[in-house]
Amino acid sequence: MSTDTHLSSAPAAATDSAAVPARGPVTSASYSITVRLNANGDPASIGRIATAVGSAGGAVTAIDVVESRSDGLTVDVTCSAADAGHSEEVVEALRAVEGVTVRKVSDRTFLLHLGGKIEVASKVPLRTRDDLSMAYTPGVARVCLALADHPEDVRRLTIKGNTVAVVTDGSAVLGLGDIGPGAAMPVMEGKAALFKRFADIDAWPICLDTQDVDEIVRTVELIAPGFGGINLEDISAPRCFEIEARLREKLDIPVFHDDQHGTAIVALAALKNALRVVDKKLAEVRIVVAGGGAAGTAIVSLLVEAGAGQVLVWDREGILSPDDDRLSGAKLELAQRTNPACRRGDLTEALVGADVFIGVSAGNVLPIEAVAGMAEGAIVFPMANPTPEIDPTRAAQYAAVVASGRSDLPNQINNVLAFPGVFRGLLDARAKEIRPGMLLAAADALAAVVRDDQLNANYIIPSVFDSAATEAVAHAVAESARAIPEATADVSEDGTLPL
């Protein structure tokens, strides 16, 4: 998931670590390694290798014999660890196995990134002179002239109709912060790969070597003719608000900041279903959002648009209150929209009697006592990435429904459930802009993918691999866009190709 945890620098709250039950490390394919080693001819050596990995807390996923000789074996051991340090511990455990020599360690995540993760491929054959004369010169000139006369057909006769620019300045990448455009490239490549995998959209990473708002806006404006949509990604607040607003005003294609609106769509969809589980109404529940940055602001906006009646926002200043003279800009506006009673206090105070907690702030800011003080049938969404506001398993001691950004637990709130379908729908409708109604339609459609007979506290949101999710979101967004004629681009009236 791509929640903007870097936006809040709230100090970590004290947690009762003594109350956390001891458990082994949670391994992940993100820290998967393959260790090539030599083992002596002892038949029990393979068993000792597997035992060593397990004793170090690793998870063996494969043991492959690469070569068998009379004096021993060459073996590749593939296993998952919890983090980079844990990977080293696993390797050291293998070095300590009698009769085993470690030859090489390969990090499978780095191997996957060699040469990048995406490529350009031709959709048409280029095998003969005829192929070349139609795809390129001289035949292509006829198409160019037709588009000069009918610019509305650019979306039909070029890749523009199926292409999204994934634009970043590298200032707020995942939970890593301001790491720059080059270091942001793997994330943008990954985003492009997800667009293709889940919605068959051709997306391209555009990493800009500037954090100047004017330069970013102008650059995107200049490249926009080649794209059907703009996906802003990992741009820090509050600059991201101005960039998005200005681009939406200038461009005739939809501009979508996924850290804001993708997160908001999935969070609202999950909340709608969680409320069904506990039999509560959105208009009646008290909601606390932790994090007043890009994601938090968008979540609040969509919640209010959907009919939420009572929302408080907490950030490093405490509960955001309109009478707090420390606040300005986006945070002051957020306080004015959510806290007319000018409540003050810390996160624990905000959550007393609250029905819902939604976190897009920072790791370990939510003490277990605050969850215990919530209303009966509490809903807790600690979505900060990579470390959530509270361990979801601890929150489940008191909350009726828990969801997070973690893939190893039920109810993963992941933006990939939203942005591919949103852009598929926008492109299919030839949308020129995004309106709040389209975002609400996306959230409603995503929530409805979970049928009544499937819904329970551990299943409030579909799997990212459920193809019905993208299809439902795309259809809902396209229908919503088509219902607003001024929000969609004109096409040739008869729909025929120019001759």
N, C-alpha and C positions, 0 to 999 in steps of 0.2 A: 504494500500500500504506500501511497505517497502523501501522507499527511505532513504538514510543515512544522515539525517539532522544533526546528531551529528558531521559530518566531517568538518563543517565550523563553526568557532566561530566568524563570522563577527558581529559587533555590529548592533543592530536594527536601521534602518534608521527612521528618524522622519516622521510621517505620519500626514496628515491633518484630525485629528479625528473629527473636527467640521463638516467636510463635509460628514461624515458617517451618513446615515439616521438612526434614532432610530428604533430599532426593538427588539422583545423579544428574549430570549435565544434560541439557536438551540438545541433542545433535541435530545438525542441519546439513543439507546438501550444499549450502553456501560455503561450508568448510570441509568439502570432500577432497580427499587426497588419494593418490595411488602410489603405493610404496613398492618398488621393485627390490627384491632381496634374493640372496642365495641361501638355500637351506641344505643341510647335509643329508645324507641318505637315510637317516632315521625315519621310519614310517610315521612316528608320532610327532614329527616336527610341524606338520600343518596344524595339528590340534593345538600345539603350544603357541603357534602364531595367532590363531583365533582367540585363544584364551588371553594372550597378552593384550590384544586390542580391547577386549571386553573388560579386563581388569583396570585399564586406563580410562574406562568410561566411553570408549569409542564404539561405533556400530559398524560391524563388518557388513558390506553390501555385496562383495564378490571376492573370491580367491581363485585366480587363474594361473594354471601351470603353463609358463611360457616355454620352458625347455626342460626335458627330463634326460639326465645322464646317469651313468653308473655311479658317479661320485656325489650326486645330489640333484637338486632342483633349482630352477630359476622361477620365482613366483611373483606375481603382481597381486598385492593386497589392496583392495579399494575399500575405504571406510570413511565414515562421517564423524566430524567432531563438533564441539560446541562453538569454538572460536579459534583464532590463529594460535594462541598459546596452548590450547588443548590439543591442537594438531601436533605441535612439537612434543607434547607429553606422550601422545600415542606413538610417535616415531621413536622416542627414547625407550619406551616399553618394548618395542620390537628389537631395538639394538641390544637390549638386555637378555633376549631369548638365547639360550644355549644352542650353538650350532647354526646361528642365523647371522648373516652379514647384510646390512642395509646398503644397497648400491645407489639408489636414486629416489628422490621424493618429488612427485609432480602434484601441483595444486590444480585440480580439475576445473575450478572456476576460472583461473588464469588461462588455462589451455583453451577453454571455450571462447575466450575473448581474442585469441590470436588472429590477427588480420581483420578484426571487427566482426560484428554479428549480422550485418545486412549487406545486400548487394543490389545492383541494378540488372534486370533481365529484360530482354526484348520479348514483347508479346506477339510479334509477327516474325515469320521466317525471313531470313536474309541469305538465301542459298543461290539465287539466280540473278541475272541482269534485270529481269522483270521485277523481282522483289525489290532490288535496289532502286529502280527507277520510280517505283510507287512510294516506297517508304522514305526515300530521300529524293535527290534531284534526278530528273526535272519534275516528277509528278507532285512532289510536296508543295511546289510553288502554287499550284492550283488551289490547294487547301488554304494556303496562307492568304491568297487574294480573296477567297470566299470569306475568311474570317475577318479580313479588313472591312468587307462590306457588311458582315453580320457578326459583330463582336459577341453577341449573345450566344453564339454557337461554340465559343471557345470551350465552354464546360463540356460540350458533347464531343468535340472533335480533337481534344487534347487530353493529356493526363490531368489537367486542372480539375476536372470533374470528379477525380478520385484521389486527390493528393492533399496531404496536410503537412504544414511546416511545424516541426516541434522546436520551439524557439526558447533558448535560455541564455542567461549571462553568467551562469555558474555561481551565482551569489548565495544560493540557498539550496544546496543539493542534498536531497534526502535528509538525514540527520547529521550530515557532515559539515554544513555551513558553507562559507564562502571559499570554495576550492578552485574557482576559475573555470573558464570555458573548456579548456583541454581536458581537465580531469572530469568534467561533467559529461563528456562525450559518451562514455559507456552507458550512462543512464539514458541519454537521449536515443542512442542506438537501440537500447532495450525497449524503449517506448515505441519506436518505429516498428520493431519486430512484433510487439503486441498488437499494434494497429493492424498489421498484415495477418497475423494468426487469428485474431478474433473477429475482424470485420472486413478483411480483404481490402484494406485501405493502404495505399502507397504513401508512406510518411517518410520524411527526411529530417535528420538532426541539423539544426542551424544553431551553432554555438558562437555567440557574439563576444568579441574581445572589447567590450565596453560595459560600464554600468551607468552610463549617462542616459537619463530617461529620454531626452530629446534625440540622441543618436539611435537608441534602440527603436523608438517609434518611427523615426525616419527610415531606418534600415528595413524594418518589416514592411513599411509602406512601399518601399521600392521593389521588394521581392514578391509582394502579394499577387501580382498578375499571374504568376505561375502556380498558384495554389488555390484550392477550393476552401481551405479553412486554415486557421492559425491556432495551434495549441501552445499556449504559454506554459512554461515549465520551470520550476525551481528558481524563481525570481523572488528576492526577498521583499518583505513588506517594510514600509508602506509603498515603495516604488511600484510594486506590482499592480496596485489599485489604479494609479495614474496611468501606467502603461496600457492596461486593459481598457480603461475608459476612453483614452485618446484614440486607440486603435479601433475600437468599436465605432467611434464617431467618424473616423476617416475612411474605413475600408468598406467594401461592398461584399465581403465574405465574413462568415462567422468567426469570432474571436472567443476562445474558451480557455480560461486559466484552470487547468485541471486540479492544481493544488487547492484551489478554492471550490470550484463548482462540482468537480468529479467527487471529491470527498463529501460535499454536502448532499449530493444525490444519493450516494450509497448509505450515508449515515441516516438520512431521512427514511429511506426504504427499510433499513433494518429497524429503525425506531417504530415505524408503523406496525411492523409485524411483531415486535416485542410488546407493544401496547396491546395487540390482540391476545398475546399469550397471558398477560396479567389483567386483561379486561379493564383497561383504562382508556380514556379519550385524550387525544392530543390537546384539545382546547382546555382541558381541565387539569393537566399535570403540571407540576413545577419542575423546570429544567434548569440545570446548571451546566454551562459550557466553560471548560477550562482552556484558556488560550484565546487571546484577542488578536491574533495575527490573521493571515490570509484565510486559512481553513476555518478558523473559528468565526470570523466575520461572515463568510459565505454560508456556513451552517446556520448561524443565527438568522440571516436574511431569508433562507429557504424555509426554516422552521416557522418564522413569522408569516411568510407568504402562504404556508400550508395551514395556518390557523392556530399555531401555538399561542397561548395566552399569557404564560408566565415564564420568562427566561431571564436568568442572571448570567453575567459573564465574569469570570475570575481570571486574573493574570498577575504578573509580578507586583502590581500595585495593590493587590487585593481585589475585592469585588469592585468592578468598574462602576463608578457612581458619577452622575453628571455634575455634582457639586465638588468634585475632586479637582483642585486647581493644578494637579500634576498632569492631568490628561489633556491631550490636544489631538487635533486631526482625526484619524480614523477611530482611535480608541474613544475619544470624547463622543463622537457620533454614535458609536456602538453603545456607550453608556446611556445616552439620551434616548435610544430606541428601546432599551431593555430594563431600565431601573428607575422608573419615575418616582419611586418612594425614597430614592437616595440611600439605599441600604449600604452599609459598610461591613467589613470583616474579612476573615481569612477563608480558605476553602472549606474547612470544617464547619464554620459558621454558616456559610452559604448552603451547605448540604443538609443542614438540620431539617428533617421533614420533607426533603426534596424527593421527587419520584424518579428523576432521570439525571445521570451524570454522563456528559460527553466530553472526552478529553482529547485535545489536539495541542498539547502544551509541551511538557517535558517529563522525563522519566522519574518515577518514584516521588511525585509530588502529592499523591493522594494517600493519607494514612488510613489504615483499616478502621480506625475509630470513626472516621467520617462516613464510611460506607455503612457502618453499624447504626449510625444516627439517621439514616435515610428512612423514608416511609416504607411501609410494608409493600412487598411486591416491587422492590427497587430494580431499576434498569441501569446497568453500569457499562459504558463503552470507553475503556481506556485505550485510545488509539495512537498515542505517541509512538514514534518509530525512530530508532530500533528498540528503545526501552519504554514500555508503557508506563502510564502514571501510577499504576499499581499492578502487581502480578495478578492476572485474571483469575488464576486458581484461588488466590486468597480472597479476591472480591466475591467469588461465588459462595463463600461462607455465609454472606449476608444478603447478597443480591439474588433476585429471582431469575434474571436474565443477564448474561455477560457476553459482550462481543468485543473483539480487539482486532488489531492488524496482523496478529500472529497466524501463520499458516499451520502450526502444529496443534492448534486448539479449535474447537467448534466456533462457528460464527465469525469467520474472517471478513472484516470490512476492507475490501480491496477496490481501489479505483478502477481496476480493469473490468469490473462489473458495469461500469458506467461509460467511460470515455469512448471505447470503440463503438458502442451502440449509438451514443449521442452523435458522433461525427458521421456514422453510417446514415443515420436518419437525416442529418443536416445536408449531407451531400446528395442523398437520393431526392430530397425535396428542392435542391438547388437553393438552399437558404442563403440569405444575405446577412442575417443577423441572428442572435440568440435572445430570446425573451424569457422572463421568469416562468411563464406558463409551460414552456418546453422543458425546463428543468423539473418542474412539478410532474409533468407527464412522464418523464423518464423515471422519477422516483416511484410513482404509482405503478408503472408497468413492471419495474424491477421487483417491487414488493409482491405483486400479484403472481409472479413466477412460482412463489412458494404456495402450494395449494393448502386448503384447510386440513386435508388429511395428512399433510407432511409437517405442518407447523407444530413446533414445540420449542422449549427453552433452549435446546441445543441446535435448532435449525430454523433460524429466522431470516436467513439470506442464502441465496443459491450459491453453489460452487462456481468458481471462476471458469471452470471447464464445462459448465452447463450452457450449451449453445442456445437454449431458449432465452437466456438472459439478454444476450446481445440482440437477438431477433426481436424480443419484446420491446426493449428500449428503443431500438432503431425505428420500429413501426410507430411507436407512440410519439417520438420526436418528429418524425416525418409528417404524421397526421396533424400534429399541433402546428408545425410550420406552414403546411399547406392551407390551414384554416385562416392564415393571415396573409392575404395576397401581397401586401406591401413588404412582407418579410422574405419573399422568394423572388428569384431572378426570372426574367422573361426568357422564353425560348421561341424558336421559329414557330409561327402559328400553325403551319401544316405539319410540323415535325419531320419533314422530309430532308434528305441531304441535299445541299446546294449543288447544282450541276452547271 
